[in-house]
Amino acid sequence: MSRLLIVDGHAYAYRAFHAIRELRSPSGRPTNAVFGFVKMLEKMRTAVEPTHMMVVWDGGLSTERLAALPDYKAHRPEMPADLRIQLDEMGKFLAASGVSAYCGEGVEADDYIASLTRRAQATGWKVVIASADKDFMQLVSEQVGLLNPNDKTGMIWGREQVVAKTGVEPEQVADWLALMGDAVDNISGVPGVGPKTAAELLRQFGSVRELLARVDEVKSERLRTVLRQSVTVLQRNQQLVQLSELACEFLPEQMVVRPVDREMLRGLFGGWGFKGMLAALDVPAARKQAELI
C-alpha cells in the first residue's frame, strides 16, 4: 500500500534551529538548523518507510483568516536571520535526497497539508503527517496518523492518542479549538473555557452548533452567559481553525521517494563540514542507524 509522509517544513526547521545552538561550516556560515533538519528527516524516513514523501513550507498567511482576524498570528516574532539563510540549504538537501517540496505564495502549510492528505486518503493511501501542530489532530482517521516530535516514544498517533490528548474525537477537534482558542495563533476563545471544559461540553453536546442550539441545558449559569455572548467569536474561530480545502493537484509520480544523489550529497555535506554524514554515505544502508538529536 502507498504510504505518504508529509512533513511540516518550517516546524522542523525551527525545531532543529533551537535544538542545536551553534554550528558553523568551514566558511563560517550557520549550519545548526540544516544539521538538525537532516538528522530529523532521516529518522522519520527510517521510522515511516514512506513510498511517497512531501515537505511543505509556509508561503504566507491566509487572506481569509486575516480578514476574519487581523491579528491572526501577529504576535509571532520574525524568523531569526541565521535560520532564514539556512532554508535554501535545506531545499538543496531535499533535492539531493529525492524528496519533493512545495511552497505556494500566500498558502499556509497547514491548509496545503490538509488538502494533500484528503486527496491521498480518497485514493486509498495511508498518510503520516509529521508535525506537533494540534490543528492536524482533526485529520486523524484509520488512514491518517500523526508523527508528533514532542512524543519521544516515536509512535504514530491515531484516534486513541488524540482522544487521550484532547478528550474529544478527531472530528471534534476543530470545535474544541474554537471553544478554547489557540494562543499559538493568537486566537482568543470563550472566556473561562479551557481544554477540559471544552471537551466536557463537546462530549455532552457533540458539536458547537448543537451546543449553541441547546445552550439552556448548560448547567453553569456563568457558562451559559458567556456562551451566549460568544456566538460571534465561536463562528469566527471555526473559520480560523478549520483546515481549508485548496486547489491541490494530486500527482503521485512527483511525490515518489527517489534514489538519493550521492555525489550531490557529498558536495553538500563537505561544504557544510558534516564529516560524520559524509563518511556515512559510504556505509551500506543495512548498517546505517539514524539518530535523532
Secondary structure by P-SEA (a helix, b strand, c coil): cbbbbbbaaaaaaaaaaaaccccccccccccaaaaaaaaaaaaaaaaacccbbbbbbbccccaaaaaaccccccccccccaaaaaaaaaaaaaaaaacbbbbbcccccaaaaaaaaaaaaaaabbbbbbbcccccccccccccbbbbcccccccccccaaaaaaaccccccaaaaaaaacccccccccccccccaaaaaaaaaacccaaaaaaaccccccaaaaaaaaacaaaaaaaaaaccccccccccccccccccccaaaaaaaaaaaacaaaaaaacccccccbbbbcc
